[in-house]
Amino acid sequence: MNTPIGDEFEAEIEAELELAEASDPARAAAQPASEWLFDPAEVEAEEIGLRNLLGAAEELKAAPRSRGHRPGEGA
């Protein structure tokens, strides 16, 4: 995933993660639900998903596998 497309994908995930972190779901949860602009639990779930996705992208970048081969089939 060392292609520019892979780098763009990773940058997009990082930008989305920054937005999720900036929304401060803990502060929103302290307000009455009628004043929420977003559901804090959904923001936290999205942040977890983005971190998992970013970790997977970084792992693929660090240890690329041969395409078209299954584990155990050889290179």
C-alpha positions in Angstrom: 0.0 0.0 0.0 2.9 2.3 -0.7 1.1 3.8 -3.6 -0.1 7.4 -3.5 -3.7 6.1 -3.3 -2.8 4.1 -0.2 -1.2 7.3 1.3 -4.3 9.3 0.4 -6.5 6.7 2.0 -4.5 6.7 5.2 -4.5 10.6 5.3 -8.3 10.5 4.9 -8.7 8.1 7.8 -6.5 10.3 9.9 -8.5 13.4 9.0 -11.8 11.6 9.9 -10.2 10.5 13.2 -9.2 14.1 14.0 -12.8 15.2 13.4 -14.2 12.5 15.7 -11.7 13.4 18.4 -12.4 17.1 18.1 -16.2 16.5 18.6 -15.5 15.7 22.3 -18.2 13.1 22.9 -17.6 13.1 26.7 -18.5 16.8 26.9 -21.6 16.3 24.7 -22.7 13.4 27.0 -22.7 15.7 30.0 -25.4 17.9 28.3 -29.1 17.0 28.1 -29.8 14.7 25.2 -32.1 17.3 23.7 -29.1 19.5 23.1 -26.9 16.9 21.4 -25.8 17.6 17.9 -24.7 14.0 17.7 -24.9 10.8 19.7 -21.7 10.6 21.8 -21.8 6.8 21.7 -21.9 6.8 17.9 -18.9 9.1 17.8 -17.0 6.8 20.2 -17.9 3.8 18.0 -16.8 5.6 14.9 -13.5 6.6 16.5 -12.8 3.0 17.4 -13.6 1.9 13.9 -11.4 4.5 12.4 -8.5 3.5 14.7 -8.9 -0.1 13.7 -9.0 0.8 10.0 -5.9 3.0 10.4 -4.1 0.2 12.2 -5.0 -2.2 9.4 -3.8 0.3 6.8 -0.5 0.8 8.6 0.0 -3.0 9.0 -0.5 -3.5 5.3 1.9 -0.7 4.6 4.5 -2.2 6.9 4.2 -5.9 5.8 2.8 -6.2 2.3 1.9 -9.7 1.1 2.1 -11.1 -2.4 -1.2 -10.6 -4.2 -3.1 -13.7 -5.3 -1.5 -16.1 -2.9 -3.1 -17.5 0.2 -1.2 -18.1 3.4 0.7 -21.3 3.2 0.8 -21.5 -0.6 4.2 -19.9 -0.9 5.4 -16.8 -2.7 
